Amino acid sequence: MSAVTSGTGRSGTSGAGAYAVTGILAVDSGGSGLRVALGSAGRGALGRRSSPVPVRTGARGIDPVHLMEQLVPLVRALAAETGAPPPTTAVVGAAGLATLSDALRAELPSALAREFGVRTTALAADAVTAYAGALGARPGAVVAAGTGLIAVGMDLRAWRRADGWGHLLGDCGGGAWIGRAGLEAALRAHDGRPGGSAALLARAEQRFGPLAALPGQLYPRPDRPAVLASFAPAVAECAQDDPVAGGILRAAARHVAESVAAVCPPGGEPRIALTGGLFALGDPLLVPLEDDLARRLPHALRTPAEGDALDGAVRIAAGLAAGALGLPHEETLLSVLPSG
């Protein structure tokens, strides 16, 4: 697979000053909302704004109309606030891109061109922007974990991904997975079945009310994964004293480590970084995860993430504008689309 490069975002001059007036737009769209950065290729992000409303998905996948409805006022506010140049290069990192991108690919580049004058648009999976923010263009593996979970690995020639299949089919070890497992344990205790947790039952009733009404609260909601994930902190808080909750966190750690091992380059000294809000759950998840990673991948180096997914989108946009990105192209993970 070839590295993604593009020179269409460059200004008409040459030399180091050429990038100072080349505007870039970076977008991070995930389960917890939309984040936007506006800046220039020479100076990076000049300002950031966010919306707590996740972009809708429908029959054609991620909804480009809803994305633009949120994006336009954020970008206009940032332009007025920062004086950033109009963006000629845009990078949109989105959760679910690998399987939900048809409408974005068909409509978003032309919409960005009409609204902002964007000439180069790249679509990236949120795991790829997380990777770029955490490690840049170095071999390794990155986990992007929040409501869902996906792992990506890269050896400078090709990407590998594991999981990221959504809360019904996968995202094993992610926030929705942990929350659902915790609620199952609460319901087992409610019913008097084996494997239940009285501690999680008490937390669930505190959070949701009588559990007999929980299916009616949960099943019709379009933000069901986020609701499930909202119970994950309660599972972590119970983990030290409750063996069922502790077992859920250890199982989550095993799932995360399995995904990392599936994508990490087998040779050299690849780096591993963990990104996303899931790891704020702390030691009940991190201690067994670090042990499992050390056992499965003794050749890999654990490293703190240099930045987050929005930082990665900014890095990719700046690289595209400069014509020197150096990350592999892969249709469902990172691709550059015409804006006409």
N, C-alpha and C positions, 0 to 999 in steps of 0.2 A: 504494500500500500504506500502511496506516495505521501510526502509531507504536504500539508496545506500551506500554500503561499498565495499571496495576491498583492498586487501593487496598485490596485484601483483606488485605494484610499489615500494615496500620496498627494501632496500639493504639487504645484507646478515647478517648484524650485528644487534645488539639490542641497546636500550638506546637512549638518546637524540641525539647522534652523528649519528644515523642510517640514518637520513633524510638529512643530510648535503650534501650527494653525490647522492641523489635521484633526477634525473633531471625531471623537469616538463615543459610542453609546453601548453600554453594557447592561444586560438584563439578567436577573436571576428569578425564575418563576418556579415556585415549589408549593408544597402542601400547606405552608403557613403564610403564603402571600406572595407579593411581588416586590422585588428590590431593584432599584435602578441607579446607575452611575453615569454621569456625563463628564467628559473631559477632553483631553487632547492626547495624541500619541506621544508627544514629547514630555508631557507632564503627568500623565496618568489621570486618575479620577480627580476632578475638581469639586465634586459635590455628589451627595447620595440622598435618595429619598425612598420611601417604602409605602406600600399599601398592605393592610392585613388581610385583604380579600384574595383567596386563591383564584387563579384563572380557571374558568369552567372547562369541563370536557363534555363532549357530546358524541353523536354518532360518527362524526368525522375526526374525533380526537380532540386535542387541545384547541379551544375556540379562539381564532385570531381576532375576531371582532371584539370579544370581551377583553382580550389582551390589550388591544389598541385603545379601548375605552379607558382603561386604567393607565396605560403608558403615556398617552398624550398629555394629560394635565401634569403628570409627574415631570416629564421632560421639559415642558414649558416653564414650570416653576423653577426647575434647576437651571435652565438657560438664563432666566431673569436673575436668579440669585448669584450665579457664578460668572456670568459673561463668557461661558464656554463657547467655542466656535460651533457652528452647525455640524452635526455628525455626518461624516461621509462613510464611516465604517460602523456596523452594528453587529454585536454578538448577543444572541439570545440563548441562554442556558435554561433548559426546561426539564422538570421532572416528567417522566413518562415519554420522553421524546422518541425513544427507540420503537415504541409501538403505537404512539398516538400523534404522529406528526403530519399526517396527510394534508390537513387543512392549513397548517402553518406553512408547509413547503409551497403550497399552491398560492397562498394569499399574502403572507406576511411581508416578503421582500418588496412587493409593489406598494403595499400600504406604508411601509417605512419610507420608501422613495417619495411617495406623494406628500406625506406629512412633514418629513424632515430633510429630504434631499439625500437620503442614504444611497450610496452607490454599490456598496459591498455588504452583504448580509451573511453571517454564519449562524447556523443552528447547531447547538451542542447539547448533548445530554447533561443534566445537572451533575452527574458524576464526573464528566470530563471537565467542566468548569471547576468543580471541586478539586480535581486532580491538578489542573493548571495552577490554581491558587495555592495548593499545598506544596507541590513539588516542582512546578515549572516544567521544563522539558528534560527531566531526568528519569531514568528507568526506575520502576517501582510499582507500588500498588497503593490505592487510596480507597477507603471506605467513606461513602457519603451516607450518613445515617441520621434520620430524624423520625418523622412519621413512618417513612418507608426505609428501605435499605438496598443499596447497590454497591458492588465493589468493581473497580476497574484497574487493570494493570496495563503497563506499556513498556516496551523494550526499545523504543525509538523507531521501530518499524511498523508495529501493529498494536491495536488495542485488543484487550480481552475483557469481557464483562462476566459477572456472575450475579444472579438474582436480579432484583429490580422488577419483579413480575407483578407487583401490586399486592394489596393486602388480602385478596382472595386466593391468590395462587402462590404467593411467595413473600418477599420482603422479610425473610426469616431472621429473627433477632432484632428487627426494627421496633420503633415505638408502638405502632399499631399491633404488632405481633405480641409484644410484652403485655400491652394493655388487655388484649383479648385473652391471653393466657391467664392473666390475673383475674379477669371477670369470670372466666370459666371456673377457676378455683373457688371464687366467691359463690357462684351458683351451685357448685357441688356441695359446699358447706350449707347453703340454703336448703338444698334437697335432702341432706343427710347422706350423700354418696361419698365413697372413698376418694381421697385426693383433694378434699376441700380444705379451705383455710378460713378459720373464724376471723382472723385479723383482716384478711382481704374482704370478707363479707361485711365487716363493720365499716371499712373504708369505702366500699362500693355503695353501701346504703347512705353513708354520709355524702357521697358525691352525687348519686343519682336518685336517691329516694328508695322506696320499696322495690326490690329487685323483680317482683312479679310484673312490674310495669316496664322493665328495662327493654325488652324486645320492641315494644311499641314506641319507645323513645328513640331507639337506635336504628332499627332497620329502615325507616323511611328517609333518613337524613342523607343528603348528598355529600355531607362532610363526615361520613361515618369513619373513615380511617383516622381523621384528626380527633374525633371523639374517643375512639379506642385508645389512641396514643396519649390522650390526656390522663389516662389512668396509670400509665407507666411509672410516673414518679411515686405514686402510692405503693406500687409493687417494690420499688427500690427502697422506700422508707421502711417497709416491713421486713426486708430481706435479712437483716442482721438477727432478728429474733424469731422469725417465722420460717421453718424449713421449706414450706411450699413456695413462698415468695423467693427465698434464696435459690431454690432449685430452678425456678423460672429464669432468674438472671444468669445462672450458670449455663443453662441451655441456650439462652440468647447469645452468650459469649461464644459458645461452641459454634453456633450457626455463623456468627460474624467471622470467626477464625477460618471456618471452612470456605467461606466465600473469598477471603483474602488469599488463602492457599491456592485456590483454583485459578487466580489471575496473576499471581506474583511471578515475575520472571525467574526461571529456575537457576540461572547462573549469575556470577558476579556478586556484587553487593547492592542489590536493589534496596530502595528505601520504602518504608511503610509509614503511612500517615493516616490518622483517624480524624474525620471531619464531621461536623453536624451536631445538632443539639442533643442527640441521644446520649452522648458521652458525658453530659452534665449529670447523668444519674450517678456517677461517681464510682467508688470502690466496689460496691456489690456487682457491678458489671465489669469495671476496668481490671480488677485484680485477676479474676479467672481468665479474662481475655488476654492479658499480657502473658500469663503463664501458657496459654494455649498457643499463642503466636510464637513464643520462644521455642516451644516444642516442635511445632510444625515447620517453622521457617528459621532455622538457626543461622542461615547465611544472610538474612535480611537485616537491615539497620532500621530500628525504630526512630522516627524523627518527628518533632513537632511540626504541625502544618504551618507554613509560612503565611498563609492567608486563607480566606474562605472562598465560596463559590463565586461571589460577586467580584472578589479580587481576581479570580481566575478568568472571568469573562472580560475584565479590564485588560489582563495580560494578553489574552487571545486577540482582542480588538486591536491593541497596540501592535502586536506582532503582524496581524494582517495588514494594518496600515503601512507598516515598514517593509512588508514583503518578505518577512523572515520569521515565520512562526516556528517551524520545526517540529510540529506535532503531526502524527499520522492522520490521514483522511480515512474516514469510514462512514458510509452513508447514514447509518442509523445513530452514530455517536458524534461525529463532527464533520460537517460539510459546508461548503461555501456555495451560495445560490445567487443567480443573477437577479438584479433588482428591477429589471424592466418588465 
